[in-house]
Amino acid sequence: MADSKGFLIPAKYWSDADLSLSEKVMITEIERLASEDGCLESNNYFARFIGLSKSRVSEIITKLSLKGYLETQYFTDQDGQNRRRIYIVSKREQL
């Protein structure tokens, strides 16, 4: 990470008046971490990354889902642990 140029919020989120600054940071980090299988990071990871409480992270993810930016899928992994996948939803998919 020493050679990192910083954290860039894409224009599609930065210019979106429907998003708070915390939501812009959250969706950008989710998009950065996501693969075809979604983003598997926990609220604890996001809380440490952004500097918020886990409950505040949960609220932000819920708001982003209600606004139609994210979809979440819950499942049990092969070790019996409850997990979550977060997917970015394209606004165009909703039209």
LINWO-V355334 format. One record per residue. N is the residue number from 0. RES is the residue in one letter. PHI is phi in whole degrees, 0 to 359 (* if undefined). Layout:
n={N N}
res={RES RES}
phi={PHI PHI}
//
This chain:
n={0 1 2 3 4 5 6 7 8 9 10 11 12 13 14 15 16 17 18 19 20 21 22 23 24 25 26 27 28 29 30 31 32 33 34 35 36 37 38 39 40 41 42 43 44 45 46 47 48 49 50 51 52 53 54 55 56 57 58 59 60 61 62 63 64 65 66 67 68 69 70 71 72 73 74 75 76 77 78 79 80 81 82 83 84 85 86 87 88 89 90 91 92 93 94}
res={M A D S K G F L I P A K Y W S D A D L S L S E K V M I T E I E R L A S E D G C L E S N N Y F A R F I G L S K S R V S E I I T K L S L K G Y L E T Q Y F T D Q D G Q N R R R I Y I V S K R E Q L}
phi={* 298 266 293 268 118 246 255 271 302 304 299 266 303 271 277 292 281 251 283 300 298 293 296 294 298 293 294 291 298 298 296 271 286 243 300 269 83 257 256 294 272 299 298 301 297 299 292 295 269 86 238 284 298 293 293 300 301 299 295 297 298 298 297 292 295 281 89 269 229 233 241 227 255 204 253 281 295 266 83 273 285 228 223 248 244 243 281 253 289 303 294 294 273 282}
//
